[in-house]
């Protein structure tokens, strides 16, 4: 479903963009209004009925003087007298979109600065239940650690700051910049964005606020190319994949931007309204992305701040990255199967209470119990509680024997079932 609608929206967006460009209209406010209307129309086509959602153009959020091009909110806003604009309470707002007909180096700064203070509006708001679920999944997917590790002070400084960033991100609306024309290549979009950030570096003599990970937009689109924040929903970057606490929190791609747009908006709505996973199709493919920015918390004198590293790629290398990455379950051995069955039933396992596991792991070829535990933690579905104790952090983990193989994967969204259906001929002895 998501792929089909993404293709239709891309075709619609391109045709309407071309039609608007061909109109003999040069009045900038009118041009802006037309593209805001086009964006609101695209968003309307992406929504599900019966959710009490409202799309408003050129409207406001209480606590901010800025006007936002398109807002998706739950429930009615307060009308601005004698206009078609509205004011929404922060807790109503789910998505904020800034619209640009032509996206260039100047617009990168304008769009960033129009959205950068959004987190300030949500500092004292109480988190809803769906935000807690979203934050928990984001932490598990990114840190691959148990929530209790933070509560028990077991996180490193770098992990702790990423933890807080993910918690905050789950409480914020999606912030999207949608540019229809302008920078032509993925390489130029990355370079101009980085050039803008180079002008915002703090020093001991002057602190420039508003450039932490949560201030960056969730999604920035310019024509065919996009920059995405990997804040755990729906895209994440496991911290273990980067050395010394660096977090690859932003990436770029030239995949259909309407797919990314839908995936982000629908993921937000699916957590809030518990929408069926079937809307995402079989959920067996993830867009290939190229790392754009990595960040790491650091100390400058007595102050804490974020360091950033830009990943420089040649234009031809970026253009060569195509398609998607296929999801597949983990293939596990007999001893892992035994332990995972215990975890699925009990949630945690203390190896000191089951000494036979260490003996069996050594006989199975593992160098030590620690090596065996690491093999489970490397799946991202299990976390270490202490030296001899692990817990399950995946929601909907499923383990099963198929033929002569044992597989394990997340099935909360039906992903494992979809994978089995796709590969049934490889496992079933009959047709």
C-alpha positions in Angstrom: 0.0 0.0 0.0 2.7 2.5 1.0 4.7 1.9 -2.2 1.7 2.3 -4.5 0.5 5.5 -2.8 4.1 6.9 -2.7 4.4 6.4 -6.5 1.0 8.1 -7.1 1.9 11.0 -4.9 5.2 11.5 -6.6 3.6 11.5 -10.0 0.9 13.9 -8.7 3.5 16.2 -7.1 5.7 16.4 -10.2 2.8 17.1 -12.6 1.3 19.8 -10.3 4.7 21.4 -9.7 5.2 21.6 -13.5 1.7 23.1 -13.9 2.4 25.8 -11.3 5.8 26.7 -12.8 4.1 27.2 -16.2 1.6 29.7 -14.8 2.2 33.4 -15.6 2.3 34.4 -12.0 5.2 36.3 -10.5 3.7 37.6 -7.2 5.9 35.8 -4.5 3.1 35.6 -1.8 0.7 34.1 -4.4 3.3 31.6 -5.5 4.0 30.6 -1.9 0.2 30.2 -1.3 -0.1 27.9 -4.4 2.7 25.6 -3.2 1.3 25.5 0.3 -2.0 24.5 -1.2 -0.3 21.7 -3.2 1.5 20.4 -0.1 -1.7 20.5 1.9 -3.4 18.5 -0.9 -0.6 15.9 -0.9 -0.9 15.6 2.9 -4.6 15.2 2.7 -4.2 12.3 0.2 -1.8 10.6 2.6 -4.2 10.6 5.6 -6.7 8.0 6.9 -10.3 8.9 7.6 -11.8 9.0 11.1 -8.8 10.2 13.0 -10.0 13.8 13.8 -7.1 15.3 12.0 -7.0 18.8 10.6 -4.7 20.3 8.0 -4.2 24.1 8.3 -2.2 26.5 6.1 -0.2 29.5 7.2 -1.1 28.9 10.9 0.5 29.2 14.3 1.4 27.2 17.4 0.9 28.8 20.8 4.1 30.0 22.3 5.7 30.8 18.9 5.3 34.0 16.8 6.3 32.2 13.6 3.8 31.3 10.9 4.1 27.7 9.7 3.2 26.8 6.1 1.3 23.6 6.8 0.3 22.0 10.1 -1.3 18.6 10.7 -3.0 18.7 14.1 -5.5 16.7 16.1 -8.8 18.6 16.6 -9.8 22.1 15.7 -7.5 25.1 16.3 -8.5 28.5 17.5 -9.4 30.7 14.5 -7.5 33.9 13.9 -10.2 36.5 13.4 -11.0 37.5 9.8 -8.5 35.1 8.3 -8.5 31.4 7.4 -5.6 30.8 9.8 -5.6 29.0 13.1 -3.7 28.8 16.4 -3.0 25.3 17.8 -1.9 24.2 21.2 1.5 22.4 21.0 0.1 19.1 22.1 -2.3 19.1 19.1 0.4 19.4 16.5 1.7 16.2 14.9 3.5 17.4 11.8 4.9 20.8 10.7 5.8 21.4 7.1 7.8 24.3 5.6 7.2 24.6 1.9 9.7 26.0 -0.6 9.1 26.4 -4.3 12.8 26.8 -5.0 15.2 25.3 -2.5 18.7 26.8 -2.5 21.5 27.6 -0.1 19.6 30.6 1.4 16.4 28.6 1.9 18.4 25.9 3.8 19.1 28.5 6.5 15.6 30.1 6.4 13.9 26.7 6.8 16.2 25.5 9.5 15.8 28.6 11.6 12.0 28.7 11.2 11.8 25.2 12.8 14.8 25.1 15.1 13.0 26.4 18.2 10.1 23.9 18.0 11.6 21.8 20.9 11.3 24.8 23.2 7.5 24.6 22.9 7.4 21.1 24.3 9.7 21.3 27.3 7.0 21.2 30.0 4.4 19.1 28.2 3.4 15.7 29.7 4.3 12.8 27.4 1.4 10.7 26.0 1.4 6.9 26.2 2.2 6.5 22.5 5.3 8.8 22.9 6.6 6.5 25.7 6.2 3.5 23.4 7.9 5.3 20.6 10.8 6.5 22.8 11.3 3.0 24.2 11.5 1.4 20.7 13.8 4.2 19.5 16.1 3.6 22.5 16.1 -0.1 21.9 16.8 0.2 18.2 19.5 2.9 18.6 21.3 2.2 21.9 20.4 -1.5 21.9 20.3 -1.2 25.7 17.7 -1.8 28.3 15.8 1.3 29.6 16.8 0.2 33.1 20.5 0.8 32.2 19.8 4.6 32.2 17.9 4.3 35.5 20.8 2.4 37.0 23.5 4.8 35.7 25.1 2.3 33.4 25.2 4.4 30.2 28.3 6.2 29.0 28.2 10.0 28.7 27.7 9.6 24.9 24.9 7.1 25.3 23.2 9.2 28.0 23.0 12.2 25.7 21.7 10.1 22.8 19.1 8.6 25.2 17.8 12.1 26.1 17.7 13.1 22.5 15.6 10.1 21.6 13.3 10.7 24.5 12.8 14.3 23.4 12.4 13.4 19.7 9.5 11.1 20.6 7.6 14.0 22.2 8.0 16.4 19.3 6.0 16.8 16.1 7.6 15.8 12.8 9.3 18.8 11.1 9.5 18.5 7.4 10.9 20.9 4.8 9.5 20.2 1.3 11.3 21.9 -1.6 9.9 21.3 -5.1 12.7 22.8 -7.2 16.3 24.0 -6.7 19.4 22.0 -5.9 19.7 19.3 -8.5 21.8 16.6 -6.9 22.1 14.7 -3.6 25.7 15.9 -3.5 24.8 19.6 -3.8 22.1 19.3 -1.2 24.5 17.7 1.3 27.3 20.2 0.5 25.1 23.3 0.9 23.5 22.0 4.1 27.0 21.4 5.5 28.2 24.9 4.4 25.3 26.4 6.3 26.2 24.5 9.5 29.8 25.5 9.2 28.7 29.1 9.9 27.0 28.1 13.1 30.0 26.7 15.1 30.2 27.7 18.8 33.4 28.7 20.5 34.5 29.7 24.0 33.9 33.3 23.0 30.4 32.8 21.7 27.8 30.1 22.0 25.3 29.6 19.2 22.3 27.7 20.5 19.7 25.7 18.5 21.9 23.2 16.7 21.5 20.1 18.8 20.2 16.9 17.1 16.6 17.6 18.1 16.7 21.0 16.3 17.3 19.5 12.9 14.3 18.8 10.7 13.0 15.2 10.6 13.0 15.2 6.8 14.3 17.7 4.2 13.3 17.2 0.6 14.6 19.0 -2.4 13.2 17.6 -5.7 14.4 14.0 -6.0 16.8 14.1 -3.0 16.3 14.0 0.7 18.1 14.3 4.1 16.6 12.2 6.9 17.1 12.3 10.6 17.6 8.8 12.0 15.9 9.3 15.4 14.4 5.9 15.7 11.1 6.2 14.0 11.0 4.8 11.4 14.7 5.0 10.7 17.5 4.4 13.1 21.3 4.2 13.3 22.5 1.7 16.0 25.2 3.4 18.1 27.3 0.2 18.0 27.9 0.7 14.2 29.9 3.9 14.9 33.1 4.0 17.0 33.6 5.8 20.3 30.1 7.0 20.9 29.5 8.8 17.5 25.9 8.7 16.4 25.2 8.6 12.6 22.0 10.6 13.1 21.5 12.0 9.6 21.6 10.4 6.2 20.7 11.2 2.6 19.1 9.3 -0.3 17.6 9.9 -3.7 14.8 7.4 -3.2 11.3 8.5 -3.9 10.8 11.3 -1.4 7.1 10.7 -1.1 7.8 7.2 0.3 10.0 8.8 3.0 7.3 11.4 3.6 4.6 8.7 4.0 6.7 6.4 6.1 7.5 9.1 8.6 4.0 10.5 8.8 2.3 7.0 9.0 4.8 5.8 11.6 3.9 8.7 13.8 0.2 8.1 13.3 0.5 4.3 13.7 2.0 4.8 17.2 -0.6 7.4 18.2 -3.7 5.7 16.8 -2.5 2.0 16.7 -3.1 1.7 13.0 -2.7 -1.8 11.5 0.7 -2.7 10.2 -0.8 -3.7 6.8 -0.6 -0.1 5.8 3.2 -0.4 5.4 2.9 -3.5 3.1 5.2 -6.4 3.9 7.7 -4.1 5.7 10.6 -6.2 4.3 12.6 -3.4 2.7 14.5 -0.4 4.0 15.8 2.4 1.7 19.5 2.5 1.2 20.9 5.7 2.7 24.3 7.4 2.9 25.6 8.8 6.2 25.5 12.6 6.1 26.2 13.8 9.7 27.5 12.1 12.8 27.3 13.7 16.2 28.9 13.2 19.6 28.5 15.1 22.9 31.7 16.8 24.0 32.9 19.3 26.7 34.3 22.7 25.8 35.7 24.2 28.9 32.8 24.1 31.4 30.2 23.7 28.7 28.7 20.7 27.0 27.9 20.7 23.3 27.6 18.6 20.2 30.5 17.8 17.8 29.6 17.0 14.2 31.4 15.2 11.5 30.4 15.5 7.8 30.7 12.4 5.7 32.1 13.5 2.4 31.2 11.4 -0.7 31.8 12.0 -4.4 28.7 12.8 -6.5 29.2 9.6 -8.5 29.4 7.5 -5.4 26.1 8.9 -4.0 24.4 8.3 -7.4 25.5 4.7 -7.4 23.7 3.9 -4.2 20.3 2.6 -5.3 17.4 0.4 -4.1 16.6 -1.0 -0.8 18.0 -3.4 1.9 16.1 -6.6 2.3 15.1 -7.5 5.9 15.7 -11.1 7.0 15.5 -12.9 10.3 18.5 -14.0 12.3 19.7 -17.6 11.9 20.5 -19.0 15.3 21.9 -22.2 16.7 20.5 -24.7 19.2 21.9 -23.0 22.4 20.7 -19.6 21.3 17.3 -21.1 20.5 17.0 -22.5 24.1 18.0 -19.2 25.7 15.7 -17.1 23.4 12.7 -19.3 24.2 13.4 -18.6 27.9 13.6 -14.9 27.2 10.4 -14.9 25.2 8.6 -16.6 28.1 10.2 -14.8 31.0 11.7 -11.6 29.7 15.1 -12.0 31.3 17.6 -14.7 32.2 20.2 -14.9 35.0 22.9 -17.3 33.8 24.2 -17.8 37.4 20.9 -19.6 38.0 21.3 -21.8 35.0 24.9 -22.8 34.9 24.3 -25.5 32.3 24.0 -22.8 29.6 27.7 -21.8 30.0 28.8 -25.4 29.7 26.6 -26.0 26.6 27.8 -22.7 25.0 31.5 -23.7 25.5 30.7 -27.2 24.0 29.0 -25.4 21.1 32.2 -23.6 20.2 31.8 -20.2 22.0 35.0 -19.0 23.6 33.3 -18.0 26.8 29.9 -17.2 28.3 30.6 -13.5 27.6 31.1 -14.3 23.9 27.8 -16.2 23.8 26.0 -13.3 25.5 27.6 -10.9 23.0 26.3 -13.0 20.1 22.7 -12.5 21.4 23.2 -8.8 22.1 24.6 -8.2 18.6 21.1 -9.0 17.2 19.8 -5.9 18.8 16.9 -7.9 20.3 18.7 -8.7 23.6 20.4 -6.4 26.1 22.9 -7.1 28.9 21.6 -6.3 32.4 24.9 -7.1 34.1 27.8 -9.5 33.6 25.6 -12.6 34.0 22.1 -11.4 33.2 20.3 -10.5 29.9 16.9 -9.3 29.0 14.7 -9.2 26.0 14.2 -5.6 24.5 12.4 -6.5 21.3 8.6 -6.2 21.2 7.1 -9.2 19.4 10.2 -11.4 19.2 9.4 -14.7 17.6 11.7 -17.8 17.4 10.9 -20.8 15.3 12.3 -23.9 13.6 11.8 -24.1 9.9 13.1 -27.2 8.3 16.7 -27.7 9.5 17.0 -24.0 10.4 16.2 -21.9 13.4 15.2 -18.3 12.8 14.4 -15.3 15.1 13.0 -11.9 14.3 10.6 -9.2 15.3 7.0 -10.0 14.5 5.2 -7.2 16.3 4.4 -5.7 12.9 3.9 -9.0 11.2 7.3 -8.7 9.5 8.3 -12.3 10.3 5.1 -13.7 8.9 5.5 -11.6 5.8 9.0 -12.9 5.3 7.9 -16.5 5.8 5.2 -16.1 3.2 7.6 -14.5 0.7 10.1 -17.4 1.2 7.7 -20.3 1.8 8.8 -22.3 -1.2 12.3 -22.4 0.3 11.0 -24.1 3.5 7.8 -25.9 2.8 8.1 -29.4 1.3 4.9 -29.0 -0.6 3.2 -26.4 -2.8 
